[in-house]
Amino acid sequence: MTVPFSQRRRASARRTLLAFALGAELIACIGLAQATPPGTIDYETVDTTPLRAIGRDTVAPDANTALLFGARLSSPTPTTYEQIVFAVRDANDANFDLGHQSAYRVDASVRELTASATFPPGQYRYWLSYYLDGRWTNLAPERSFSVSAAPNGDPASTRPLGAGSNWVYTFGDEFDGAAVDWNKWADTSSAESDNGRGNPGNQQLEWNQGKNCAVAAGVLTLTAKRERVRSPSGRTYDWTSCLLSSHKRYNFRYGFIEARMKLPALAGFWPAFWTFQAPGAQQWNETDVFEYYSDNKSRLYLNQYVIKNGAEQLDSYILNIGFDPSAGYHVYGADIAPDATRFYVDGKLVRTTANVSQIDSSILVDHFVYAGKPPAASTQSAITQVDYIRAWKRP
């Protein structure tokens, strides 16, 4: 779809999965329920036989964090499995299995299997599997997680996921502090028509303000709240939220930008990771690395908008993804180059468009409230979480 300059945006996406196939240092740490685990496992109830629940202790691990997996098992019919294991694969299907047990007996009493390991940066999927009577059986559900570079490392040593190594780090935020670094970020944008904080003409219900963005435990959290505010223009908003823009410190024409994010689960929200023309520019120039409408967890919208020869040129693409972006962190990136714009999800190239950036642009991340399909009356708040934002240029 094409929208006026004052409104900007949108379209969507397709499946993916990828990560760096690097060697992993697996740390065997296998135990039963009576053992004290190094973390608290967030279990998802499955309630099937023999798998009753499965989970892990860390939502957003980094390469220095040992990730603890857990499974609770029981069966009314006592069974001894020849082998049982947490099956873990990266996006290239490399094997990172851990927690192997032999002659593992399961009966009516609930038994807990745990195992931990560290993993290199990348995207992974895991499930529980057992071997019996000459064959392996995979137990649902299959779940995914991603691993970021160690936050205590130098961000300058990082590279875009899946896009090679010929890059120089130029800007970013690991969100390791106790608050938003307002020397790096602004909480306003020229993309927002109402005092840089609201844009009701773009089907947005929220008034954006810095206090709705918080940093803790290495994660930026953008919170949309159902609360009424009146803007300086006299317009009343029934929601508040937050956006961040890099325009005070970083603007670029060509380069790679990347964010690792967990998106909202409740319907009615519209987060995005994107660029918009730098302040003072009068020419529309926007790249949506992704947009996500939380009423439909199967789609991302990948867009590139430019004005060329006086006319709007819009390249929109709907990506049907094979994961729930609200269930865990995933990596979203775009290589904005002189010849094309290339979109990546979890390190896999998913879209290339001939539309290219024409002027300097800023990096933005937001958590809009969508008027087209607004939140349910019972919904009072929702969050988008960001592990990091990074930018690189070619040397």
N, C-alpha and C positions, 0 to 999 in steps of 0.2 A: 504494500500500500504506500501511497505517497501522501505526505502531510506537509502543511505549510511550515515555513521557517520558524514561526513563533511557537510551533507545537512540537516539532521534531519527532521522529522515531518509528520504529519497530518492525520485526519479522523473525524467523526461527530455524531449526536445527535437526540433526541426525546422530546416529549411534557412535560410540567410541570406547576407547580404553587403551592406555599405553603408559609405560614407565621406563626408566633406565634399567637395562638388564645388567646390573653390576653384581659382583659377588657379595653375598650377605654373610655377616658373621652371626651365625645362629648360636644362641645361648640356651642350652637345654636347661629347662627348669620345670620338671614334670612332677606333679603331686596329686594328692587326693584331697577330699574336703577337709580333713583334719589338719592339713598343712596351712600355714599362714601365708597367703599370697602377698606379693610386693605391692599390689594395688587392689582397688575394689572393682570387681567386674560388673559392668552394666549388662545384665542378662535380658535377653528377649525370650519370652515364653513361647515355646513351640508346641509342647503338650502332645507329642506323638511318641510312638515307641520305636526305638529306645531313647531318642533324643527328646528331652523335656525342655531344655533351654540352652541358648548359646549366646556368647557375647565376648566383649573385650573391655579392658579397663581404661583405655585412652582414646578419645575421639579423634584427636589430631596429633599423632606422634611425629617426632622428628627423627633424624637419623641417629641421634644419640640416646633415644628413649627405647627401653625394652618394652615391647608391647605384650601384655598378658592376655592370653585367650582362655576361655573357660567353656566347659560343656557339662551339663547335668544330665545324667542318664539313669533310666530305670526301665524294667520290663517285668510284667507279671509272669512271663515264662523265662526262667533263668537261662542265660545264654553266655557262652564263652567265645569271644571273638578272637580269631587267630592274630589279628593285628587291628589297631585302631589309631587314627592319626588326625591331626588338624592339617588339612590340605590347604596350601597357600600357593597362589600363582601370581606372577607379575603379568603385565600386559602382553609380554612376549611368550607367555606360558612357561617361563622358567620356573622350576620347582623349588619352593622354599618350605617344604613340609616340615613340621615339627611336632614334638610330643608323642612320638611313636611309643606304643605299648604293645607287648605281646601277651597272648593268653589272658586277655582282659575280660573279666567276668562281670556281667550286669544282671541284677535280679530286682526284686520288688523294692529294695531300699535304694533311695536316690544316691548316686555316686557322682562325684565331681572330678573331671579331668581338667588339668590346667597345664599350660606350657607357655613359655615366653621366648622372644627373640628380638634382636634389632634388625632393621631392614634399611637398605639404601633408599634414597629418594625415589619415588615413583608411585604407581597405582597398582593396587593388589585386590584380589578377591580370595575369600576363604570359606571353607565349609568343613564339616566333620565327615570322615569316611572310615568304613571298616572292611576287613577282609575275612570272608567266611565261605566255606564250601567252594573254594577255587575261584572266587570272583570278588572284586571290589564293589561296594555299594556306597554311593554318595548320599548323604542325608541333607535334606533341605532344612533351612533355607541357605542359599549362597548369599554372602554379604561382601561389601567392598570397603576398602579404606585406602587412604593415600598417605604418604610419608614425605615430609618436607625436609629440606636441608637443615642441618643443626643450627638453631638460632644463635648459638654462641660463636658460630663461625663468621668469617668475614663475608658479608653479602656481595662484596666485589668479586668473590671467587665463584659466585653462582652463574649459571647459564640457563637460558630458556629450556623448558622441558620439551624434548623431542626436536629441537630446532638447530642442533649442532653446537659447536663450541666457539665459533668465530664471532664473539660478541664482547662488548665492553660494558660493564655495569655503570649506569648513569644516575639512577634515582630509585628510591624505594623506601619501604618501611616494613620492618619485621614485627612491629607492634609489641616490643618487648618492655616498654615502659609502663608507667602507672596511669597515663592519661594520653589523650591525643596530642601529638606534637604539632602545635599550631604554627610553628615556624615552617613546617613542611606543607600543611594543609590549610585550606580555607573551607568554611562551612556554607559558602554561597557560590553561585555560578551564574554567568550571563545566560545560561540556558534556561534559567527560571525567571519568568516574566514579572513576577510580583516580588520586587525588592531582592531578587536573587535567591529567594527561599521557597516560593510557591509557584505553581504553574497549572491552575485549574483548566486552562484551555487545552492542556495536554492530557486530560483525563486523570489528573493527579488530585487526590483528596487531602494531601498532607502539607503542613507548614514545616519546612526543614530548619533545624536549629542544632547548634553544636552540642548542647547538653544531652542530646539523644544518642550521641556517639560516646562509647566508653572503651577503654583499653585495660585488660587485665589478663594475667596468665598467658601472655603472648598472643592474644586474640583481640581484634577490633570487633565490637558488637554494635551494630546499628539497630536501634529499637524504635519501632512505630508504636505509638500509644494513642488510644482513643481519649483525647482531651481537646477542649475547645480553646482556640486562641484567635485573637483579632490582629490582623496584620496592619502595618502603618498605612496601607492603602484603604483600610476600612473593610476589607473582606474577612469573613469569618471562616475558619477552618475547624473541622471536627476531629482532625488527627494531627499529631506532630510526628516527625521522624528526623532523619539526618542524611545529608550527603557530604562527601568530601571531594574537593577539587585541588589539583596540584598547581593551579595557575600562578600562585604567588612565587613558587620556587622552581617549577619545571614545566616547560613547554617544548614540544618537539614536532617535527614534520614526519621523519622516518625513524623507525626503530621497532623494537619488540616490547610489548607490555604483557604482564602476566599477573594473575591473582589466584590464590588458593582460597576457596570459599565454601561455606555451607549455607544453603538457601532455605527460606522459610517453608514450613510444612503446611501451615494454615492457609486456606484460600483467601484471595483478596489483595495480595501483595505483588509488587512488580520491581524486584531488584535488578540492577544492571551494573556492568563494568564496561566503561566506554570512554570515548574521547569527544571533546567539543572544542571548537575553535577558540584560540587564546583570546583573552580580553582585548577589545579594540578592533578585532577583525570583523569585517562586515560580510564575509563570505561563508555560507553554511558549509561546515566540514565536520562530519561526525562518523566515527567508527564504533559500532556496538559490538564489542568482543562477545558479549551475550546479553540478552534480555530474557527474563523468566517471569511468566505469569503463574502464580502459585496455585491456581485452580487446576492446572494441567501439568503434572510432574513429568510428562513424557517428552516435553518439547523445550528447546532453546531457540531463540531468534538471533540470527547473526546478520548484521546490516552494515552497509557502507553507503553514506550519503555524501554527495558532492554537488557543487554547482559548476557546470562546464558549458562554455559558450552561452552563458546566460540562462541555461536550463537546468532544472534539478535532475540529477541522475541517482537513482536508488537501486542498489543491489540488495535484495532481501532473500534470506534463506531460512527455511524451517528445518531444524535438526531434530530428528526423532532419536532420543538418547535411550541407552539400554540400562540406565540406573536411575535411582531416585536422588536428585541433587539435594534433597533435604535430609537424607539419611546419613550423610557423611561429607567430608571435604573432597572437592575435586579441583583440578587446576585448569584455568581458562586463560588462553593467551591469543595474541594476534601479532603477526609480523607485518607491519605497515611499511611496505617497501616502494621504491620508485616504479616498479613494474607491475605490482599487484598487491593485494591484501590477502594474507593467508591466515585462516582461523584454526586454532588448535584446541582440543579438549583432552586433558590428561596426556598431553604430549603427542597426540595423533592429529595429523593434518586432516581436517574435516570439510574445509571449504576454501576455494580460491576465487577471488573476484578481480576483474580488471580495474575496478574503481580504486583510485589511489588518493592519498592525502595530497592536498594542494597548498596548505598553509600550516603554520604552527598550531598545535592543539594541546589541550590540557588533558590529564587523566582524571576520570571521575569514577566514584563508586557510590551507589545510592540504595535506598530501601523505600521506594515509593509505595503509596497506597492507591490501588487501581480503582478508579470510578467505574470502569466498564463492567467489572464483576467485583463489587465491593465486599469487604469482609462481612461475615455473618454478624447479626446483632449481638450475639453472645461473645464475639471475639473482642478482647480488650487490648491486646498487644501481640506483637510478633517480632522476631529478630532475624537479621542476616549476620553471619559471622565471617570474618576475614582473617586468615592466618598471616598472609603477607601480600604486599603489592610490590612488584619489581619492574624496572625498565632498563633496557640495554640498547646500545647502538652498534652498528658495524664499525670496526676500527678504521 
